[in-house]
Amino acid sequence: MNTTRAKRGFTLIELLVAIAIIGILIGLLLPAIQAAREAARRAKCLNNEKQIGLAMHNFASTFNHFPPSASLTKAPGGNKMTVGGYSLLVKLLPFMEYDTIYRRLPLNGNPEDASNQAIATAMKAQINEFLCPNGPRGVTPQNPAAQPQTAGITNYKAMGATTRDSLKMVADPTAKPPYGTATLHPDGAIFPGNGLRFADCLDGLSHTIVTIETMDETASRWMVGKEATLVGLPQKSSPTGAAPQAPYPYFAPPGYDATFGENSGVAIAGLRTFLSHDFSPTGTDAGKYEDPGFAKTPPAFGPSSAHHAIVNCGMGDGSVLSLSKQTDAAAFFFMITKNGSDPFNVP
């Protein structure tokens, strides 16, 4: 006699156990997937910096100097200069396979001239290599004072100086230097005016930051020279104007005592970096990373990123680095300066 067995299904408890196991597996996999995605974004960001760095070297091979971050013209009735013109990124377009865009632009045009159709069209273009994968995407509305009202942005800017007081001297040569001597300022590598030659970078190209990423999107139109330069540290001038590095034989920030870390003299003096803070500085910290009046709309962020724990930067030799957001302020200072006789093996 043939007998048939009834097919046995899942019990409720078995089904719940299976669902729980699947949930645990998903919970274990999601962080790994997120970590892999962030690693890919970080690699893409580093590659963007690398492409900009290679373009800068190709530019330098052609013109014997790095591109300035913007142009300088003499203001009427004085020695002060006006910052304007195209940004360094516009000058790099032919070296990044965007020659089609570059050739349509007037040679000495005003990037804020919305009446020029070629400029207005290019301004709205968003260049992928100028955008961090974690940063703002697409064309961004601008402040009402800005023209045109919408424009493509960049997450990568030139590192012009250690502080905004130092950068200010490029437009106002009569200004009192914040520290050290006037011949050292701006003390960064890429700023408005004349482009840096390799021989001008006495600290070594591999030791000098030329570009760095930022989260800012309020004053980051990729074509506008006035919005192309950042400084690295909050304003902290020596009250007397005396060289702060004495008796040290190198150019150093005010209060530096030849040590690093949270307990160093720099930290005590209040000089620190916002690399470790992904927010728009407010209160007494507001404006310390702004260019010295170059842009109509002050940038909200200085060197910063939406990456976890790091900010990517490009060095003068074309290499790229990921800086910890906890980077010591003095070490960051020495990485920005181009001819400060950077110290080595400091006790």
C-alpha positions as CSV (number, residue, x, y, z in Angstrom):
1,M,0.0,0.0,0.0
2,N,1.4,3.4,-1.0
3,T,1.5,6.1,1.6
4,T,2.1,9.8,1.0
5,R,3.7,12.2,3.4
6,A,2.3,15.6,3.8
7,K,4.7,18.3,2.8
8,R,6.0,20.2,5.8
9,G,6.3,24.0,5.5
10,F,8.2,26.5,7.7
11,T,6.9,27.0,11.1
12,L,6.4,30.6,12.2
13,I,9.4,30.3,14.5
14,E,11.7,29.0,11.7
15,L,10.5,31.8,9.5
16,L,11.3,34.4,12.1
17,V,14.8,32.9,12.7
18,A,15.5,32.9,9.0
19,I,14.4,36.6,8.7
20,A,16.6,37.4,11.8
21,I,19.6,35.7,10.2
22,I,19.1,37.6,6.9
23,G,18.8,40.9,8.9
24,I,22.0,40.2,10.8
25,L,23.9,39.4,7.5
26,I,22.6,42.6,5.9
27,G,23.6,44.6,9.0
28,L,27.1,43.1,8.7
29,L,27.4,43.7,5.0
30,L,26.1,47.3,4.9
31,P,29.1,48.9,6.8
32,A,31.5,47.1,4.5
33,I,29.6,48.3,1.4
34,Q,29.5,51.8,2.8
35,A,33.3,51.7,3.5
36,A,34.0,50.4,0.0
37,R,31.9,53.2,-1.5
38,E,33.7,55.8,0.6
39,A,37.0,54.4,-0.4
40,A,36.0,54.7,-4.0
41,R,34.9,58.3,-3.5
42,R,38.1,59.1,-1.8
43,A,40.1,57.6,-4.6
44,K,38.1,59.5,-7.2
45,C,38.8,62.8,-5.2
46,L,42.5,62.0,-5.1
47,N,42.4,61.3,-8.8
48,N,40.8,64.7,-9.4
49,E,43.5,66.4,-7.5
50,K,46.1,64.4,-9.5
51,Q,44.6,65.5,-12.8
52,I,44.7,69.1,-11.7
53,G,48.3,68.7,-10.6
54,L,49.4,67.1,-13.8
55,A,47.7,69.9,-15.8
56,M,49.5,72.5,-13.7
57,H,52.8,70.8,-14.5
58,N,52.0,70.7,-18.2
59,F,51.1,74.4,-18.0
60,A,54.4,75.1,-16.3
61,S,56.3,73.1,-19.0
62,T,54.7,75.4,-21.6
63,F,55.0,78.8,-19.8
64,N,57.9,78.1,-17.3
65,H,55.7,78.9,-14.3
66,F,52.6,77.6,-12.5
67,P,49.3,79.4,-13.3
68,P,48.4,82.2,-10.9
69,S,45.0,81.7,-9.1
70,A,43.7,84.9,-10.7
71,S,45.0,88.0,-12.4
72,L,46.0,91.4,-10.9
73,T,45.4,94.8,-12.4
74,K,46.5,98.1,-10.9
75,A,43.7,100.0,-9.3
76,P,43.4,103.7,-10.3
77,G,44.9,106.3,-8.0
78,G,47.3,104.2,-5.9
79,N,49.6,101.2,-5.5
80,K,46.8,98.8,-4.7
81,M,45.8,96.0,-7.1
82,T,42.5,94.6,-8.1
83,V,42.0,90.8,-8.3
84,G,39.9,89.5,-11.2
85,G,40.0,87.6,-14.4
86,Y,39.7,83.9,-15.0
87,S,40.7,81.4,-12.3
88,L,43.7,79.0,-12.6
89,L,41.2,76.3,-13.5
90,V,40.2,78.1,-16.7
91,K,43.9,78.3,-17.6
92,L,44.2,74.5,-17.1
93,L,41.3,73.6,-19.4
94,P,43.6,73.0,-22.5
95,F,45.7,70.7,-20.5
96,M,42.7,68.6,-19.3
97,E,41.1,67.9,-22.7
98,Y,38.6,70.7,-22.4
99,D,40.2,72.8,-25.1
100,T,36.8,73.2,-26.8
101,I,35.5,75.2,-23.9
102,Y,38.7,77.2,-23.6
103,R,38.8,78.2,-27.2
104,R,35.3,79.7,-27.1
105,L,36.2,82.1,-24.3
106,P,37.5,85.6,-25.0
107,L,41.2,85.8,-24.1
108,N,41.0,88.5,-21.4
109,G,37.3,88.3,-20.6
110,N,35.5,89.0,-17.4
111,P,34.1,85.7,-16.0
112,E,31.2,87.6,-14.4
113,D,30.1,89.2,-17.7
114,A,26.7,87.5,-18.1
115,S,26.1,89.5,-21.3
116,N,28.8,87.5,-23.1
117,Q,27.1,84.3,-24.4
118,A,30.3,82.2,-24.5
119,I,31.2,83.1,-20.9
120,A,27.7,82.6,-19.6
121,T,27.5,79.2,-21.3
122,A,30.9,78.1,-20.0
123,M,30.0,79.4,-16.5
124,K,27.1,77.0,-16.2
125,A,29.2,74.0,-17.3
126,Q,30.1,71.6,-14.5
127,I,33.5,70.0,-15.0
128,N,33.6,66.6,-13.4
129,E,37.2,66.8,-12.4
130,F,36.5,69.9,-10.4
131,L,33.9,68.1,-8.2
132,C,34.6,65.9,-5.2
133,P,32.2,62.9,-5.2
134,N,31.2,63.8,-1.7
135,G,30.8,67.5,-2.4
136,P,27.9,69.6,-3.7
137,R,26.8,68.5,-7.2
138,G,25.8,70.4,-10.2
139,V,25.1,74.0,-10.9
140,T,24.7,76.0,-7.7
141,P,22.5,79.2,-7.2
142,Q,24.6,82.2,-6.2
143,N,24.2,85.1,-3.9
144,P,22.1,87.9,-5.5
145,A,25.2,90.1,-5.8
146,A,26.8,87.5,-8.0
147,Q,26.4,87.3,-11.8
148,P,25.4,85.1,-13.4
149,Q,22.9,83.7,-10.9
150,T,23.8,80.1,-11.4
151,A,27.3,78.6,-12.1
152,G,29.2,75.4,-12.0
153,I,31.4,75.2,-8.9
154,T,34.7,73.7,-7.8
155,N,35.7,71.8,-4.7
156,Y,39.4,72.4,-5.4
157,K,41.1,75.7,-4.9
158,A,44.6,77.2,-4.8
159,M,46.5,77.4,-1.5
160,G,47.5,81.0,-1.5
161,A,48.9,81.7,2.0
162,T,48.9,80.6,5.6
163,T,46.6,83.4,6.7
164,R,44.4,86.0,5.0
165,D,46.7,88.8,6.2
166,S,49.5,87.2,4.3
167,L,47.3,86.8,1.2
168,K,46.2,90.4,1.4
169,M,49.6,91.7,0.6
170,V,49.3,90.5,-3.0
171,A,46.7,93.2,-3.6
172,D,48.0,95.8,-1.1
173,P,51.9,95.8,-1.1
174,T,51.8,98.7,1.4
175,A,50.1,96.6,4.0
176,K,52.0,95.6,7.1
177,P,53.0,92.0,7.0
178,P,51.3,89.8,9.7
179,Y,54.7,88.3,10.7
180,G,58.2,87.9,9.3
181,T,59.2,90.2,6.4
182,A,57.2,91.5,3.5
183,T,59.3,89.6,1.0
184,L,57.8,86.3,2.3
185,H,54.2,87.2,1.6
186,P,52.0,85.9,0.3
187,D,53.8,82.9,1.8
188,G,51.9,80.2,-0.1
189,A,52.5,78.9,-3.6
190,I,49.5,79.7,-5.8
191,F,48.0,83.2,-5.5
192,P,46.8,86.1,-7.8
193,G,49.4,87.8,-9.9
194,N,52.5,86.2,-11.3
195,G,52.8,82.4,-11.4
196,L,55.3,80.6,-9.2
197,R,58.4,79.2,-10.9
198,F,59.8,75.9,-9.7
199,A,62.9,77.8,-8.5
200,D,60.8,80.0,-6.3
201,C,59.7,77.1,-4.2
202,L,62.8,76.8,-2.0
203,D,61.1,74.4,0.5
204,G,60.8,71.9,-2.3
205,L,57.8,71.1,-4.5
206,S,57.1,67.9,-2.7
207,H,56.8,69.7,0.6
208,T,54.5,72.5,-0.6
209,I,50.7,72.4,-1.0
210,V,49.4,74.0,-4.2
211,T,45.7,72.9,-4.2
212,I,43.3,71.7,-1.5
213,E,39.7,70.7,-1.4
214,T,36.9,72.7,0.3
215,M,33.2,72.1,1.1
216,D,32.4,75.7,0.2
217,E,29.8,76.4,-2.5
218,T,28.9,80.0,-1.8
219,A,32.0,81.5,-3.4
220,S,33.4,78.6,-5.5
221,R,32.5,79.3,-9.1
222,W,35.2,77.4,-11.0
223,M,35.8,80.2,-13.6
224,V,36.0,83.2,-11.3
225,G,39.6,84.1,-10.2
226,K,38.4,86.1,-7.2
227,E,36.9,82.9,-5.7
228,A,39.9,80.6,-6.5
229,T,42.2,81.1,-3.5
230,L,42.2,79.8,0.0
231,V,44.3,80.3,3.1
232,G,45.1,77.6,5.5
233,L,44.9,79.0,9.1
234,P,42.9,81.5,11.0
235,Q,44.2,85.0,11.2
236,K,46.8,85.3,14.0
237,S,49.2,88.2,13.6
238,S,52.1,89.0,15.8
239,P,51.1,92.1,17.9
240,T,54.5,93.7,17.4
241,G,55.1,92.7,13.8
242,A,58.4,91.0,14.8
243,A,59.5,87.8,13.3
244,P,57.8,85.1,15.4
245,Q,60.3,82.4,14.6
246,A,63.2,83.9,16.6
247,P,65.5,82.3,17.6
248,Y,64.5,79.6,15.1
249,P,66.3,79.7,11.7
250,Y,63.0,79.0,9.8
251,F,59.8,80.8,9.0
252,A,57.3,79.8,11.7
253,P,53.8,80.7,13.0
254,P,53.4,83.1,15.9
255,G,54.0,81.4,19.2
256,Y,55.6,78.3,17.8
257,D,57.9,76.7,20.3
258,A,59.5,73.9,18.2
259,T,56.9,71.4,19.4
260,F,53.8,69.8,17.8
261,G,50.5,68.6,19.2
262,E,47.7,70.0,21.4
263,N,50.1,71.1,24.1
264,S,52.4,73.0,21.8
265,G,53.0,76.8,22.0
266,V,51.0,77.2,18.8
267,A,47.9,75.7,20.4
268,I,48.4,77.9,23.4
269,A,48.7,80.9,21.2
270,G,45.3,80.0,19.6
271,L,46.6,79.2,16.1
272,R,44.7,76.2,14.8
273,T,43.2,74.8,11.7
274,F,39.6,74.1,10.8
275,L,40.6,71.0,8.9
276,S,39.1,69.0,11.7
277,H,35.8,70.9,11.7
278,D,33.3,70.3,8.9
279,F,31.2,73.4,9.5
280,S,30.8,76.9,8.4
281,P,32.8,79.0,10.9
282,T,30.6,81.4,12.9
283,G,31.0,83.9,15.7
284,T,34.6,84.9,16.4
285,D,35.8,82.3,13.9
286,A,33.7,83.7,11.0
287,G,35.7,85.2,8.1
288,K,39.1,83.8,9.1
289,Y,39.4,81.8,5.9
290,E,37.9,84.4,3.6
291,D,40.0,86.0,0.9
292,P,40.8,89.6,1.8
293,G,37.8,91.2,0.1
294,F,38.4,89.6,-3.3
295,A,35.0,88.1,-3.8
296,K,31.6,89.7,-3.4
297,T,30.3,86.6,-1.6
298,P,32.7,85.5,1.2
299,P,33.4,81.8,1.2
300,A,31.8,80.0,4.2
301,F,34.5,77.2,4.4
302,G,38.2,77.0,4.3
303,P,40.2,73.8,3.6
304,S,37.6,71.1,4.4
305,S,35.9,68.0,3.0
306,A,32.9,65.7,3.4
307,H,35.3,62.7,3.7
308,H,35.6,61.1,7.0
309,A,38.8,62.1,8.9
310,I,40.7,63.5,5.9
311,V,41.1,66.4,3.5
312,N,42.8,65.8,0.1
313,C,45.4,68.1,-1.3
314,G,47.8,68.4,-4.2
315,M,51.5,69.0,-3.8
316,G,53.8,71.0,-6.0
317,D,55.5,68.0,-7.5
318,G,52.2,66.6,-8.8
319,S,51.7,64.1,-5.9
320,V,48.5,64.0,-3.8
321,L,48.1,63.5,-0.1
322,S,45.2,62.9,2.3
323,L,45.7,65.1,5.3
324,S,44.2,64.1,8.7
325,K,41.6,66.5,9.9
326,Q,43.6,66.5,13.2
327,T,46.8,67.7,11.5
328,D,48.9,69.9,13.8
329,A,48.5,73.6,13.0
330,A,52.3,74.2,12.8
331,A,52.9,71.2,10.6
332,F,50.1,72.5,8.3
333,F,51.7,75.9,8.3
334,F,55.0,74.5,7.1
335,M,53.3,72.5,4.3
336,I,51.8,75.7,3.0
337,T,54.8,78.0,2.9
338,K,57.0,77.8,-0.2
339,N,60.2,79.4,1.1
340,G,60.2,79.2,4.9
341,S,63.1,76.9,5.3
342,D,60.9,74.2,6.7
343,P,62.3,72.5,9.8
344,F,63.2,68.9,9.9
345,N,63.8,66.6,12.9
346,V,62.4,69.3,15.2
347,P,62.7,68.1,18.8
